[in-house]
Amino acid sequence: MTKHASEYARAGVDIKAADKAKLLMKKLVESTYDDSVVAGHGSFGGMYSLKELTGTNKVLVGSSDGVGTKLKLAFLTRRHNTIGQDLVNHLVNDILCCGARPLFFFDYLGLGHVNPETVAEIIRGLATACRENGAVLLGGETAEMPGFYNNDEYDIAGFIVGWVDKDKIIDGSKITKGDKIIGLQSTGLHTNGYSLARRAFFELGGMKHDDIIEETGTEIGQELLRIHRSYLNIIAPLLDSGMIKGIAHITGGGFEGNINRIMPERITAVIDTKTWQVPGIFKAIARIASVPDKEMYQVFNMGVGMVLIVSEENSDYVLHRINEGNVKAYEIGSCQSGKQKVELKF
Protein backbone atom coordinates (compact mmCIF):
# COMPACT_ATOMS: atom_id res chain seq x y z
CA MET A 1 0.00 0.00 0.00
CA THR A 2 1.55 3.29 -1.06
CA LYS A 3 1.57 6.40 1.06
CA HIS A 4 -0.82 7.95 -1.47
CA ALA A 5 -3.43 5.22 -1.03
CA SER A 6 -6.85 6.33 0.17
CA GLU A 7 -8.02 5.42 3.66
CA TYR A 8 -10.75 3.27 2.09
CA ALA A 9 -8.06 1.30 0.24
CA ARG A 10 -6.10 0.97 3.47
CA ALA A 11 -9.27 -0.46 5.01
CA GLY A 12 -9.25 -3.13 2.30
CA VAL A 13 -11.69 -1.75 -0.29
CA ASP A 14 -10.37 -0.98 -3.78
CA ILE A 15 -12.98 1.12 -5.63
CA LYS A 16 -10.90 1.26 -8.83
CA ALA A 17 -10.62 -2.55 -8.93
CA ALA A 18 -14.38 -2.84 -8.42
CA ASP A 19 -15.02 -0.42 -11.30
CA LYS A 20 -12.67 -2.41 -13.55
CA ALA A 21 -14.45 -5.65 -12.62
CA LYS A 22 -17.79 -4.11 -13.61
CA LEU A 23 -16.40 -3.12 -17.00
CA LEU A 24 -15.02 -6.61 -17.59
CA MET A 25 -18.32 -8.28 -16.73
CA LYS A 26 -20.48 -5.85 -18.76
CA LYS A 27 -20.23 -7.65 -22.12
CA LEU A 28 -20.76 -11.04 -20.49
CA VAL A 29 -23.91 -9.85 -18.77
CA GLU A 30 -25.29 -8.10 -21.82
CA SER A 31 -24.68 -11.20 -23.97
CA THR A 32 -27.65 -12.80 -22.18
CA TYR A 33 -30.14 -9.99 -22.94
CA ASP A 34 -33.23 -10.40 -25.09
CA ASP A 35 -35.69 -7.88 -26.53
CA SER A 36 -37.65 -7.63 -23.26
CA VAL A 37 -34.75 -6.07 -21.34
CA VAL A 38 -35.59 -2.40 -20.75
CA ALA A 39 -32.53 -1.55 -18.64
CA GLY A 40 -29.85 -3.69 -17.13
CA HIS A 41 -26.16 -3.38 -16.27
CA GLY A 42 -25.34 -0.07 -14.57
CA SER A 43 -28.82 1.02 -13.56
CA PHE A 44 -30.15 0.89 -9.99
CA GLY A 45 -32.47 -1.94 -10.99
CA GLY A 46 -32.66 -4.34 -13.91
CA MET A 47 -35.91 -3.87 -15.86
CA TYR A 48 -37.74 -6.54 -17.84
CA SER A 49 -40.87 -5.84 -19.88
CA LEU A 50 -43.87 -8.18 -19.51
CA LYS A 51 -45.48 -7.00 -22.75
CA GLU A 52 -44.45 -10.04 -24.80
CA LEU A 53 -45.67 -12.41 -22.09
CA THR A 54 -48.85 -10.66 -20.99
CA GLY A 55 -49.57 -7.83 -23.41
CA THR A 56 -49.50 -5.34 -20.54
CA ASN A 57 -47.44 -2.19 -20.05
CA LYS A 58 -45.95 -3.51 -16.78
CA VAL A 59 -42.21 -3.77 -16.28
CA LEU A 60 -40.59 -5.91 -13.61
CA VAL A 61 -37.71 -4.26 -11.75
CA GLY A 62 -35.22 -6.37 -9.81
CA SER A 63 -32.11 -5.83 -7.76
CA SER A 64 -29.82 -7.81 -5.47
CA ASP A 65 -27.32 -6.82 -2.79
CA GLY A 66 -25.87 -7.60 0.61
CA VAL A 67 -25.19 -5.70 3.82
CA GLY A 68 -21.41 -5.69 3.58
CA THR A 69 -19.15 -5.46 6.60
CA LYS A 70 -21.90 -3.88 8.69
CA LEU A 71 -22.39 -7.53 9.63
CA LYS A 72 -19.19 -7.29 11.70
CA LEU A 73 -21.02 -4.84 13.99
CA ALA A 74 -23.90 -7.26 14.38
CA PHE A 75 -21.47 -10.02 15.35
CA LEU A 76 -19.66 -7.73 17.77
CA THR A 77 -22.79 -6.44 19.52
CA ARG A 78 -24.79 -9.67 19.11
CA ARG A 79 -27.63 -7.61 17.72
CA HIS A 80 -29.16 -9.38 14.72
CA ASN A 81 -32.69 -8.01 14.43
CA THR A 82 -31.81 -4.94 12.36
CA ILE A 83 -29.64 -6.49 9.63
CA GLY A 84 -32.66 -7.83 7.76
CA GLN A 85 -34.26 -4.39 7.77
CA ASP A 86 -31.06 -2.89 6.34
CA LEU A 87 -31.09 -5.39 3.49
CA VAL A 88 -34.74 -5.00 2.52
CA ASN A 89 -34.74 -1.21 2.80
CA HIS A 90 -31.57 -0.92 0.73
CA LEU A 91 -33.08 -2.93 -2.11
CA VAL A 92 -36.45 -1.16 -1.90
CA ASN A 93 -34.55 2.12 -2.38
CA ASP A 94 -32.64 0.74 -5.35
CA ILE A 95 -35.72 -0.19 -7.37
CA LEU A 96 -37.44 3.01 -6.18
CA CYS A 97 -34.79 4.85 -8.22
CA CYS A 98 -36.54 3.44 -11.31
CA GLY A 99 -39.98 4.50 -10.04
CA ALA A 100 -40.83 0.95 -8.96
CA ARG A 101 -42.83 -0.34 -6.03
CA PRO A 102 -41.84 -3.69 -4.46
CA LEU A 103 -43.70 -6.97 -4.98
CA PHE A 104 -41.66 -9.70 -3.31
CA PHE A 105 -38.31 -10.48 -1.73
CA PHE A 106 -35.98 -13.48 -1.44
CA ASP A 107 -33.05 -13.89 0.93
CA TYR A 108 -29.93 -16.04 1.12
CA LEU A 109 -28.42 -16.72 4.55
CA GLY A 110 -25.13 -18.60 4.75
CA LEU A 111 -23.70 -19.52 8.17
CA GLY A 112 -21.21 -21.77 9.84
CA HIS A 113 -23.64 -23.08 12.42
CA VAL A 114 -27.41 -22.75 12.70
CA ASN A 115 -28.29 -20.95 15.92
CA PRO A 116 -32.11 -20.96 15.84
CA GLU A 117 -32.46 -17.80 17.92
CA THR A 118 -30.02 -15.84 15.75
CA VAL A 119 -31.69 -17.00 12.54
CA ALA A 120 -35.09 -16.04 13.94
CA GLU A 121 -33.83 -12.54 14.76
CA ILE A 122 -32.43 -12.07 11.27
CA ILE A 123 -35.67 -13.21 9.63
CA ARG A 124 -37.65 -11.05 12.07
CA GLY A 125 -35.85 -8.02 10.62
CA LEU A 126 -36.57 -9.14 7.05
CA ALA A 127 -40.24 -9.68 7.81
CA THR A 128 -40.58 -6.35 9.62
CA ALA A 129 -39.14 -4.39 6.69
CA CYS A 130 -41.15 -6.35 4.12
CA ARG A 131 -44.38 -5.49 5.96
CA GLU A 132 -43.39 -1.83 6.26
CA ASN A 133 -42.64 -1.65 2.53
CA GLY A 134 -45.65 -3.65 1.34
CA ALA A 135 -43.51 -6.52 0.04
CA VAL A 136 -43.97 -10.27 0.41
CA LEU A 137 -41.11 -12.32 1.86
CA LEU A 138 -41.66 -15.04 -0.71
CA GLY A 139 -38.80 -17.40 0.01
CA GLY A 140 -35.11 -17.88 0.57
CA GLU A 141 -32.28 -20.23 1.38
CA THR A 142 -30.53 -20.95 4.66
CA ALA A 143 -27.25 -22.77 4.07
CA GLU A 144 -25.21 -24.25 6.92
CA MET A 145 -21.58 -24.36 5.78
CA PRO A 146 -19.23 -25.40 8.60
CA GLY A 147 -15.59 -24.70 7.82
CA PHE A 148 -16.53 -21.96 5.35
CA TYR A 149 -18.01 -19.50 7.84
CA ASN A 150 -16.97 -19.24 11.49
CA ASN A 151 -19.56 -20.70 13.85
CA ASP A 152 -20.64 -17.30 15.15
CA GLU A 153 -20.66 -15.51 11.78
CA TYR A 154 -22.88 -15.44 8.70
CA ASP A 155 -23.46 -13.64 5.43
CA ILE A 156 -26.78 -12.49 4.02
CA ALA A 157 -27.91 -11.32 0.61
CA GLY A 158 -31.27 -10.42 -0.86
CA PHE A 159 -33.12 -10.17 -4.14
CA ILE A 160 -36.14 -7.96 -4.72
CA VAL A 161 -38.68 -7.74 -7.53
CA GLY A 162 -41.01 -4.80 -8.06
CA TRP A 163 -43.02 -3.25 -10.85
CA VAL A 164 -43.56 0.01 -12.70
CA ASP A 165 -45.65 1.04 -15.71
CA LYS A 166 -43.32 1.49 -18.67
CA ASP A 167 -44.46 5.06 -19.28
CA LYS A 168 -43.71 5.96 -15.65
CA ILE A 169 -40.14 4.65 -15.48
CA ILE A 170 -37.79 7.20 -13.89
CA ASP A 171 -34.39 7.03 -15.56
CA GLY A 172 -32.99 10.57 -15.62
CA SER A 173 -33.48 10.99 -19.37
CA LYS A 174 -35.70 14.07 -18.86
CA ILE A 175 -33.18 15.91 -16.68
CA THR A 176 -32.25 19.31 -18.15
CA LYS A 177 -30.25 22.42 -17.35
CA GLY A 178 -31.75 24.34 -14.43
CA ASP A 179 -33.28 21.34 -12.65
CA LYS A 180 -32.90 21.30 -8.88
CA ILE A 181 -31.28 18.56 -6.81
CA ILE A 182 -33.02 17.66 -3.55
CA GLY A 183 -31.29 15.62 -0.85
CA LEU A 184 -33.18 13.46 1.64
CA GLN A 185 -31.77 12.92 5.11
CA SER A 186 -30.15 9.57 5.92
CA THR A 187 -30.12 7.79 9.28
CA GLY A 188 -26.35 7.46 9.28
CA LEU A 189 -24.02 5.24 7.26
CA HIS A 190 -26.90 3.05 6.03
CA THR A 191 -25.00 0.02 4.64
CA ASN A 192 -21.87 1.51 3.07
CA GLY A 193 -18.40 2.53 4.19
CA TYR A 194 -18.22 0.16 7.16
CA SER A 195 -14.74 -1.10 6.36
CA LEU A 196 -13.43 2.44 6.70
CA ALA A 197 -15.64 3.19 9.73
CA ARG A 198 -14.38 0.10 11.55
CA ARG A 199 -10.78 0.97 10.67
CA ALA A 200 -11.28 4.48 12.07
CA PHE A 201 -12.90 3.54 15.37
CA PHE A 202 -11.43 0.14 16.19
CA GLU A 203 -7.99 0.07 14.53
CA LEU A 204 -6.84 3.69 14.48
CA GLY A 205 -8.95 4.93 17.39
CA GLY A 206 -8.45 1.83 19.55
CA MET A 207 -12.05 2.11 20.72
CA LYS A 208 -14.67 -0.47 21.70
CA HIS A 209 -18.23 -0.74 20.41
CA ASP A 210 -19.70 0.68 23.63
CA ASP A 211 -17.38 3.71 23.75
CA ILE A 212 -18.98 7.12 23.30
CA ILE A 213 -18.37 9.10 20.11
CA GLU A 214 -17.34 12.66 20.92
CA GLU A 215 -19.27 14.22 18.03
CA THR A 216 -22.57 12.37 18.68
CA GLY A 217 -22.68 11.57 22.40
CA THR A 218 -23.78 8.02 21.53
CA GLU A 219 -22.14 4.58 21.62
CA ILE A 220 -20.26 3.47 18.52
CA GLY A 221 -22.33 0.30 18.19
CA GLN A 222 -25.61 2.20 18.49
CA GLU A 223 -24.57 4.75 15.88
CA LEU A 224 -23.21 2.24 13.36
CA LEU A 225 -26.22 -0.08 13.62
CA ARG A 226 -28.83 2.56 12.82
CA ILE A 227 -31.23 1.04 10.31
CA HIS A 228 -30.85 1.89 6.64
CA ARG A 229 -33.83 4.13 5.90
CA SER A 230 -36.45 3.20 3.30
CA TYR A 231 -37.66 6.18 1.29
CA LEU A 232 -40.57 4.37 -0.35
CA ASN A 233 -43.42 5.72 1.78
CA ILE A 234 -42.03 9.26 1.54
CA ILE A 235 -41.53 9.28 -2.24
CA ALA A 236 -44.40 6.99 -3.36
CA PRO A 237 -47.07 9.75 -3.26
CA LEU A 238 -44.97 11.70 -5.77
CA LEU A 239 -44.20 8.86 -8.20
CA ASP A 240 -47.31 9.31 -10.34
CA SER A 241 -47.07 13.11 -10.40
CA GLY A 242 -44.49 13.20 -13.18
CA MET A 243 -42.51 15.76 -11.17
CA ILE A 244 -39.56 13.51 -10.35
CA LYS A 245 -37.08 13.30 -13.24
CA GLY A 246 -34.35 11.33 -11.52
CA ILE A 247 -33.68 9.42 -8.29
CA ALA A 248 -30.29 8.30 -7.01
CA HIS A 249 -29.68 6.10 -3.98
CA ILE A 250 -26.44 7.28 -2.32
CA THR A 251 -24.69 4.01 -1.51
CA GLY A 252 -21.28 2.61 -2.45
CA GLY A 253 -19.43 5.18 -4.54
CA GLY A 254 -20.99 8.12 -2.74
CA PHE A 255 -22.33 11.16 -4.57
CA GLU A 256 -20.25 10.94 -7.74
CA GLY A 257 -20.65 7.21 -8.22
CA ASN A 258 -24.42 7.21 -7.86
CA ILE A 259 -25.77 10.53 -9.11
CA ASN A 260 -23.69 10.17 -12.29
CA ARG A 261 -25.65 6.98 -13.08
CA ILE A 262 -28.75 9.05 -13.89
CA MET A 263 -27.12 12.09 -15.50
CA PRO A 264 -27.79 12.60 -19.23
CA GLU A 265 -24.99 13.60 -21.60
CA ARG A 266 -23.89 17.23 -21.40
CA ILE A 267 -25.41 17.75 -17.93
CA THR A 268 -23.32 18.33 -14.79
CA ALA A 269 -24.84 17.85 -11.35
CA VAL A 270 -23.36 20.52 -9.08
CA ILE A 271 -23.66 19.74 -5.37
CA ASP A 272 -23.06 22.39 -2.70
CA THR A 273 -21.91 20.45 0.36
CA LYS A 274 -22.59 23.45 2.62
CA THR A 275 -26.38 23.21 2.13
CA TRP A 276 -26.94 20.60 4.84
CA GLN A 277 -25.50 19.73 8.22
CA VAL A 278 -23.23 16.69 8.07
CA PRO A 279 -24.03 14.31 10.99
CA GLY A 280 -21.44 13.86 13.71
CA ILE A 281 -20.72 10.21 12.88
CA PHE A 282 -19.08 11.26 9.60
CA LYS A 283 -17.14 14.06 11.27
CA ALA A 284 -15.81 11.56 13.79
CA ILE A 285 -14.62 9.15 11.09
CA ALA A 286 -12.93 11.96 9.17
CA ARG A 287 -11.21 13.24 12.34
CA ILE A 288 -9.95 9.90 13.64
CA ALA A 289 -8.78 8.52 10.28
CA SER A 290 -7.70 11.89 8.81
CA VAL A 291 -9.86 11.34 5.74
CA PRO A 292 -10.03 14.32 3.33
CA ASP A 293 -13.43 15.73 2.37
CA LYS A 294 -13.26 14.48 -1.22
CA GLU A 295 -12.76 10.89 -0.14
CA MET A 296 -15.48 11.10 2.52
CA TYR A 297 -18.01 12.07 -0.16
CA GLN A 298 -16.78 9.24 -2.40
CA VAL A 299 -17.33 6.63 0.32
CA PHE A 300 -20.23 7.81 2.50
CA ASN A 301 -23.65 9.39 2.04
CA MET A 302 -22.62 12.18 4.46
CA GLY A 303 -26.19 12.53 5.76
CA VAL A 304 -27.98 12.41 2.38
CA GLY A 305 -29.29 8.94 1.60
CA MET A 306 -31.37 9.69 -1.48
CA VAL A 307 -31.34 12.38 -4.15
CA LEU A 308 -34.28 13.58 -6.27
CA ILE A 309 -34.00 15.73 -9.36
CA VAL A 310 -36.99 17.93 -10.24
CA SER A 311 -37.67 21.01 -12.33
CA GLU A 312 -37.15 24.41 -10.70
CA GLU A 313 -40.89 25.11 -10.79
CA ASN A 314 -41.68 21.92 -8.84
CA SER A 315 -38.81 22.12 -6.34
CA ASP A 316 -40.64 24.01 -3.57
CA TYR A 317 -43.68 21.72 -3.77
CA VAL A 318 -41.59 18.54 -3.59
CA LEU A 319 -39.56 19.90 -0.69
CA HIS A 320 -42.76 20.81 1.15
CA ARG A 321 -44.34 17.39 0.62
CA ILE A 322 -41.27 15.53 1.86
CA ASN A 323 -40.74 17.80 4.87
CA GLU A 324 -44.33 17.14 5.92
CA GLY A 325 -43.18 13.63 6.79
CA ASN A 326 -40.47 12.46 9.18
CA VAL A 327 -37.60 12.95 6.72
CA LYS A 328 -35.81 16.25 6.26
CA ALA A 329 -35.14 17.39 2.70
CA TYR A 330 -32.83 20.09 1.38
CA GLU A 331 -32.11 21.72 -1.95
CA ILE A 332 -28.46 20.74 -2.34
CA GLY A 333 -27.61 21.69 -5.90
CA SER A 334 -28.64 22.10 -9.51
CA CYS A 335 -28.09 20.71 -12.99
CA GLN A 336 -25.91 22.76 -15.31
CA SER A 337 -24.58 22.50 -18.85
CA GLY A 338 -21.30 20.64 -19.14
CA LYS A 339 -19.89 17.14 -19.17
CA GLN A 340 -21.85 14.21 -17.80
CA LYS A 341 -20.46 14.29 -14.28
CA VAL A 342 -21.01 15.23 -10.64
CA GLU A 343 -19.18 18.24 -9.28
CA LEU A 344 -18.89 18.77 -5.52
CA LYS A 345 -18.35 22.24 -4.12
CA PHE A 346 -16.75 22.35 -0.67
Secondary structure, DSSP 8 states (H G I E B T S, - for coil): --TT--HHHHTT--HHHHHHHHHHHHHHHHTT--TTEEE-TTSSSEEEE-HHHHSSSEEEEEEEEE-GGGHHHHHHHT--TTHHHHHHHHHHHHHHTTT-EEEEEEEEEEESS--HHHHHHHHHHHHHHHHHHT-EEEEEEEEE-BTTB-TT-EEEEEEEEEEEEGGG---STT--TT-EEEEEE-SSSTTS-HHHHHIIIIIIS---TTSB-TTTSSBHHHHHT------HHHHHHHHTTT-EEEEEE--TTHHHHHHGGG--TTEEEEEEGGGS---HHHHHHHHHHT--HHHHHHH--TTEEEEEEE-HHHHHHHHHHHHTTTS-EEEEEEEEESSSEEEEE-
